[in-house]
Amino acid sequence: MRTVAYKPKFRLDYLANSGVGVSTSRFGTGVSGGIVGMFSDILGTNQIIANISVNGEIYDAGGLVGYINQKSRINWGAAISHIPYVSGFSSYGYEKLPGDNNTSIDALNERTDIIRTFEDQFQIFGAYPFSKKHRFELGGAFSHYSYRIDRYSNYYNNAGYYIGSDRKRLDNDQATIDYGIPFNSFTLYQLNAGFVGDNSIFGLTGPLEGFRYRVAGEKYFGTYNFAGATADLRKYWRLKPVTIAARSYNTFRIGKDADRLYPMYVGYPYLIRGYESNSIYKTTSAQSTESFDINQLTGSKIAVFNFELRLPFTGPKKLAAVPSKFLFSDLNLFFDAGLAWTNDTKVKFKSEPTYTTEAVRDANGVPVVDSQGKPVTYQATNERVPAMSVGISLRVNVFGYFVLEPYYAIPFQRKDVKTGVFGLTFAPGW
């Protein structure tokens, strides 16, 4: 035997994927999937993490490469990433469409805009652990943001009858006219700090006992100037054979520029189930009765509360209700509530917002009338109300590669569905 100097070399430690899927709808054909890999030296003091994923069209592909140094008690690292954020906005407008024999027809455009905000970021970070349960984090980042807006339109004539639909990409000039704000690319510099805690015990698809929390603050400089705050609190009570889980997730942008950045969306199924952007897209006439729409789910501030009763359903004999050596799953009863708002909207704790009737106006500000001389109107509100749902879900651990959660949710605020909605989430239990 002979002694040789230690020379750290990176080797693959871990490789996993989130599955592959293909879907199609009125919004087009989409794909989903992802892969993540971890590389380290033999002592684990140096790590490289890389992942790439797509959830929709090719524009929805994102990825990250990061380095972590764990040689001393102070862990530090750096990362570079490209991440697309998706939000939605519904509105109405009046347009002229080509008709027969080189003529034009007046049409009311009920439009839903899918707004993609692309974040290209370089960040550095560090963490100091006080104990095995608690640590302090500090970091900074340089970020560049750009936009892509795709508009899905349903057209109606002056009598209110559907006459067609289309999809197009908005350029910056048109988006500026429609929204009143420019969708120019911009740059931000960020400083952040936070306290993090975790003593949870993980089960088949999610934590069974303990707590997890993150309380953090951020300050942004550059094109926009504002602050941010996050409070993510989670608690788990193990009452064999079930676990009671509760979460309060809150994130706010504070300051005069808070509403000028991309809006956050509270309807993701890992926040509240039953309000996904695709399922809530309205296909009824713009002159229909009042309805909770996608605008209620976007804002610069969001607050979420979740409550679950979790039963280990299939899996190890000592833990699950139904013994199984291959299928690991949890059966869950859930209650979800979420709220999104902005500086210019009012939060009201009631079942639905109060609407006012507004006249549709053309480009010159003149009210539009139908073929019978009646004004064309739409329903508007500056109130935001909580979105709530209850339901049942089954989280399945697919051979340790990813967690799949089919669910059935009853969304109380939605008037466009008479019963509940089915959905599917690729995420472990919070």
C-alpha positions in Angstrom: 0.0 0.0 0.0 1.1 3.5 -0.6 -0.2 7.0 0.4 -1.3 9.3 -2.4 -2.5 12.9 -2.2 -6.2 13.5 -2.2 -7.3 15.0 -5.6 -11.1 15.8 -5.7 -12.8 14.8 -8.9 -16.4 15.2 -9.7 -18.5 12.0 -10.2 -22.2 11.5 -10.7 -24.0 11.0 -7.4 -27.6 11.3 -8.3 -29.7 11.4 -11.5 -33.5 11.6 -11.6 -36.3 12.7 -13.9 -39.8 14.0 -13.5 -41.3 11.9 -16.3 -42.4 12.8 -19.8 -45.8 13.9 -21.0 -47.6 15.4 -24.0 -50.9 17.2 -24.0 -53.0 19.2 -26.4 -55.8 21.8 -26.0 -57.1 25.0 -27.4 -53.8 26.6 -26.3 -51.8 24.2 -28.6 -49.7 21.2 -28.0 -47.4 21.0 -25.0 -44.8 18.8 -23.5 -43.6 18.3 -19.9 -40.7 16.6 -18.2 -37.4 17.3 -16.6 -34.1 15.8 -15.4 -31.8 16.7 -12.5 -28.3 15.5 -11.8 -25.9 16.0 -8.9 -22.1 15.6 -9.1 -19.6 15.7 -6.2 -16.2 14.7 -5.0 -15.8 11.6 -2.8 -16.1 13.7 0.4 -19.1 15.7 -0.8 -17.4 19.0 0.0 -17.8 20.2 -3.5 -21.1 19.7 -5.4 -22.5 20.6 -8.8 -26.2 20.5 -9.4 -27.8 20.8 -12.8 -31.4 20.5 -14.0 -33.5 21.2 -17.0 -37.3 21.0 -17.3 -40.2 22.0 -19.7 -43.8 22.4 -18.8 -45.8 23.5 -21.9 -44.3 24.8 -25.1 -40.6 25.1 -26.0 -40.7 28.6 -24.5 -41.5 27.1 -21.1 -38.2 25.3 -20.9 -35.9 26.3 -18.0 -32.7 25.2 -16.4 -30.1 25.8 -13.7 -26.5 25.0 -13.0 -25.1 25.6 -9.5 -22.0 25.0 -7.4 -22.0 24.4 -3.6 -18.9 24.3 -1.3 -19.5 22.5 2.0 -15.9 22.3 3.3 -16.5 24.6 6.3 -19.4 25.3 8.5 -20.3 28.2 6.3 -21.7 26.7 3.1 -21.5 28.9 0.0 -22.1 28.7 -3.7 -23.2 30.3 -7.0 -25.7 29.5 -9.7 -26.8 30.6 -13.1 -30.3 29.9 -14.4 -33.0 30.6 -17.1 -36.5 30.3 -15.7 -39.8 31.1 -17.4 -42.7 32.3 -15.2 -46.2 32.1 -16.6 -49.2 34.3 -15.6 -52.5 35.2 -17.3 -54.8 38.1 -17.8 -58.3 38.4 -19.2 -59.7 41.6 -20.8 -62.1 42.8 -23.5 -61.5 45.0 -26.6 -63.3 46.2 -29.7 -61.7 45.4 -33.1 -62.5 45.5 -36.8 -62.2 42.1 -38.5 -62.0 41.5 -42.3 -65.4 40.6 -43.8 -66.6 39.6 -47.3 -65.9 41.7 -50.4 -63.1 43.8 -48.8 -65.4 44.9 -46.0 -64.8 44.9 -42.3 -67.1 43.9 -39.4 -67.1 45.2 -35.8 -66.3 42.5 -33.3 -65.9 42.3 -29.5 -62.7 40.5 -28.6 -62.8 38.5 -25.4 -59.1 37.8 -24.9 -56.9 35.9 -22.6 -53.2 36.8 -22.6 -50.6 34.2 -21.5 -47.7 36.3 -20.3 -44.3 34.6 -20.1 -41.6 36.4 -18.1 -38.1 35.0 -18.7 -35.6 35.4 -15.9 -31.9 35.0 -16.6 -30.1 35.1 -13.3 -26.7 34.8 -11.7 -26.7 34.4 -7.9 -24.3 33.9 -5.0 -25.4 32.6 -1.6 -24.2 31.4 1.7 -25.7 29.7 4.8 -24.6 29.4 8.4 -26.3 26.6 10.4 -27.0 27.3 14.1 -28.0 23.7 14.6 -29.3 20.7 12.7 -32.7 22.4 12.6 -32.1 26.1 12.0 -29.8 28.1 9.7 -29.3 31.7 8.5 -29.0 32.5 4.8 -27.6 35.5 2.9 -27.2 36.1 -0.8 -27.3 38.4 -3.8 -28.3 38.1 -7.5 -28.1 39.9 -10.8 -31.2 39.2 -13.0 -32.3 40.2 -16.5 -36.0 39.9 -17.4 -37.8 39.7 -20.8 -41.3 39.0 -22.0 -43.4 37.0 -24.5 -47.2 37.5 -24.6 -49.5 35.2 -26.5 -53.1 36.3 -27.0 -56.0 33.8 -27.3 -59.1 35.7 -28.7 -62.8 34.8 -28.9 -64.7 37.2 -31.2 -68.4 38.1 -30.9 -70.5 40.3 -33.2 -72.6 43.2 -31.9 -75.5 40.8 -31.3 -73.3 38.7 -28.9 -72.9 35.7 -31.2 -69.6 33.9 -31.5 -67.9 34.4 -34.8 -64.4 32.9 -34.5 -61.1 32.7 -32.6 -57.4 33.0 -33.1 -54.0 33.1 -31.4 -51.2 35.6 -32.0 -48.0 36.9 -30.4 -48.2 40.5 -29.2 -45.3 42.8 -30.0 -44.1 45.3 -27.3 -45.9 48.3 -28.9 -49.3 46.5 -28.9 -48.8 45.2 -25.3 -47.9 48.7 -24.2 -51.1 50.1 -25.7 -53.4 47.4 -24.2 -51.8 47.4 -20.7 -50.7 51.0 -20.4 -47.2 49.9 -19.3 -44.2 49.0 -21.5 -43.1 45.4 -21.6 -39.5 46.2 -22.1 -36.7 44.0 -20.8 -35.2 45.2 -17.5 -32.5 44.4 -15.0 -32.6 43.9 -11.2 -30.0 43.6 -8.5 -31.1 41.8 -5.4 -29.9 41.3 -1.8 -31.7 38.8 0.5 -31.5 37.3 3.9 -33.6 34.7 5.8 -34.0 32.2 8.5 -34.8 28.6 7.7 -35.9 25.7 9.9 -36.6 22.0 9.2 -37.0 19.1 11.6 -39.6 17.3 9.6 -39.7 13.5 9.1 -40.5 12.6 5.5 -43.0 9.7 4.8 -44.1 8.1 1.6 -44.8 11.2 -0.4 -44.6 14.1 2.1 -43.7 15.0 5.7 -45.3 13.1 8.5 -44.2 15.0 11.6 -42.3 18.1 12.7 -42.1 21.6 11.2 -40.6 23.5 8.3 -40.4 27.3 7.9 -38.7 30.1 5.9 -38.9 33.7 6.9 -37.0 36.0 4.5 -36.7 39.5 3.1 -35.4 40.9 -0.2 -34.4 44.3 -1.5 -34.4 45.0 -5.2 -32.5 47.8 -7.1 -32.1 48.6 -10.8 -34.8 49.3 -13.3 -37.4 49.0 -10.4 -37.0 49.7 -6.7 -39.0 47.7 -4.2 -38.8 45.2 -1.3 -40.1 41.7 -0.8 -41.0 39.5 2.2 -41.8 35.8 2.5 -43.2 33.8 5.4 -43.7 30.1 4.7 -44.8 28.2 7.8 -45.6 24.5 7.9 -46.5 22.2 10.7 -47.3 18.4 10.9 -49.0 16.5 13.7 -48.7 12.7 13.6 -51.8 11.1 15.1 -51.4 7.5 14.0 -52.5 6.4 11.5 -53.0 9.9 10.0 -51.1 13.1 9.9 -52.6 16.6 10.1 -50.7 19.1 8.0 -51.1 22.9 7.9 -49.3 25.5 5.8 -49.4 29.3 5.6 -47.5 30.6 2.6 -47.3 34.4 2.1 -45.1 36.4 -0.2 -45.4 40.2 -0.8 -43.8 42.8 -3.0 -43.8 46.2 -1.2 -43.3 49.6 -2.7 -44.5 51.8 -5.5 -42.9 49.5 -8.2 -44.3 46.3 -6.7 -47.0 46.0 -9.4 -44.7 46.8 -12.3 -43.0 43.4 -12.3 -44.5 40.2 -13.6 -47.6 39.2 -11.6 -47.5 36.2 -9.3 -50.2 33.5 -9.9 -51.9 31.8 -7.0 -53.8 29.3 -9.0 -51.0 26.8 -9.4 -52.1 23.3 -8.1 -49.2 23.2 -5.6 -50.8 26.3 -4.0 -54.6 25.9 -4.4 -56.1 23.1 -6.4 -59.0 23.6 -8.8 -58.0 27.0 -10.3 -55.4 26.1 -13.0 -55.1 28.8 -15.7 -56.1 26.4 -18.5 -59.2 25.2 -16.8 -60.4 28.6 -15.7 -60.1 30.1 -19.2 -63.7 31.4 -20.0 -65.3 30.4 -23.3 -68.6 32.1 -22.7 -69.7 35.4 -24.1 -68.1 38.6 -22.7 -71.6 39.8 -22.0 -72.5 36.9 -19.7 -73.3 37.0 -16.0 -70.6 37.9 -13.5 -68.0 35.2 -12.9 -64.8 34.7 -10.9 -62.1 34.9 -13.5 -58.4 34.5 -13.9 -57.7 38.2 -13.0 -58.7 37.3 -9.4 -55.7 35.0 -9.2 -52.8 37.3 -10.1 -51.1 40.1 -8.2 -48.0 41.4 -6.5 -49.0 39.8 -3.2 -50.3 36.4 -2.5 -51.4 34.6 0.7 -52.2 30.8 0.8 -53.5 28.5 3.5 -53.6 24.8 3.2 -55.0 22.1 5.5 -54.7 18.3 4.8 -55.6 15.1 6.5 -53.0 12.5 5.2 -53.3 8.8 5.4 -50.4 6.5 4.3 -52.6 4.4 2.0 -50.3 1.8 0.3 -46.8 0.9 1.3 -44.8 -0.6 4.2 -47.0 -2.8 6.5 -46.0 -0.8 9.7 -47.0 2.5 8.1 -49.7 2.1 5.4 -53.3 1.0 5.6 -52.9 -1.4 2.7 -49.5 -3.3 2.7 -47.6 -3.1 -0.6 -44.0 -3.6 -1.5 -44.2 -1.7 -4.8 -46.9 1.0 -4.6 -46.3 3.8 -2.1 -49.1 6.3 -1.8 -50.9 8.7 0.5 -54.6 9.4 0.5 -55.4 13.1 1.3 -58.5 15.2 2.2 -57.6 18.8 1.6 -58.9 22.4 2.1 -57.1 25.1 0.1 -57.5 28.9 0.2 -55.6 31.5 -1.7 -55.7 35.3 -2.3 -53.8 37.5 -4.8 -54.0 41.3 -4.8 -52.1 44.5 -5.9 -51.6 48.0 -4.6 -54.6 49.2 -6.5 -57.1 46.5 -5.5 -59.1 46.0 -2.3 -59.2 42.7 -0.4 -62.7 41.6 0.6 -63.5 38.5 2.6 -66.7 37.4 0.9 -67.8 34.8 -1.5 -67.5 36.8 -4.7 -66.4 40.3 -5.8 -68.8 43.1 -6.5 -68.9 44.0 -10.2 -69.8 47.2 -12.0 -71.0 47.5 -15.5 -68.4 49.3 -17.8 -68.9 50.3 -21.4 -66.7 48.9 -24.1 -65.0 51.7 -25.9 -63.2 51.9 -29.3 -59.7 53.2 -29.9 -61.0 56.8 -29.8 -62.8 56.3 -26.5 -66.3 56.3 -28.0 -68.7 53.8 -26.4 -69.5 50.8 -28.7 -73.1 49.9 -29.5 -74.6 46.7 -31.0 -76.8 46.4 -34.0 -79.8 47.5 -32.0 -78.1 50.6 -30.7 -77.6 49.2 -27.2 -74.2 49.9 -25.5 -71.9 46.9 -25.3 -70.7 46.4 -21.7 -68.5 44.1 -19.6 -68.2 43.4 -15.9 -65.3 45.0 -14.0 -64.2 45.0 -10.4 -61.3 46.3 -8.2 -62.0 43.8 -5.4 -60.1 40.6 -4.7 -61.7 37.8 -2.8 -60.2 34.5 -1.5 -60.4 31.4 -3.8 -61.2 28.3 -1.8 -61.6 24.6 -2.7 -62.0 21.2 -1.0 -61.3 17.8 -2.3 -59.5 14.5 -2.3 -56.2 13.5 -3.8 -53.8 10.5 -4.0 -50.1 11.2 -4.0 -48.2 8.3 -5.6 -44.4 7.8 -5.2 -43.4 6.5 -8.6 -40.5 4.2 -7.8 -38.7 7.0 -6.1 -38.3 9.1 -9.3 -41.2 11.6 -8.8 -44.4 12.1 -6.9 -47.7 12.1 -9.0 -50.9 13.6 -7.5 -54.2 13.1 -9.2 -56.9 15.0 -7.4 -60.6 16.0 -7.5 -61.3 19.6 -6.2 -64.5 21.5 -5.7 -63.6 25.2 -6.3 -66.2 27.3 -4.5 -65.6 30.6 -6.3 -65.9 29.3 -9.9 -69.2 29.7 -11.5 -68.1 28.1 -14.8 -68.2 24.6 -13.4 -71.3 23.0 -11.8 -69.4 20.3 -9.8 -65.7 19.7 -9.3 -62.6 19.5 -11.5 -60.0 16.8 -11.9 -56.3 17.7 -12.0 -52.8 16.3 -11.9 -49.8 17.6 -10.1 -46.1 16.6 -10.3 -44.9 17.5 -6.8 -44.3 15.9 -3.4 -46.4 16.9 -0.4 -45.5 20.3 1.0 
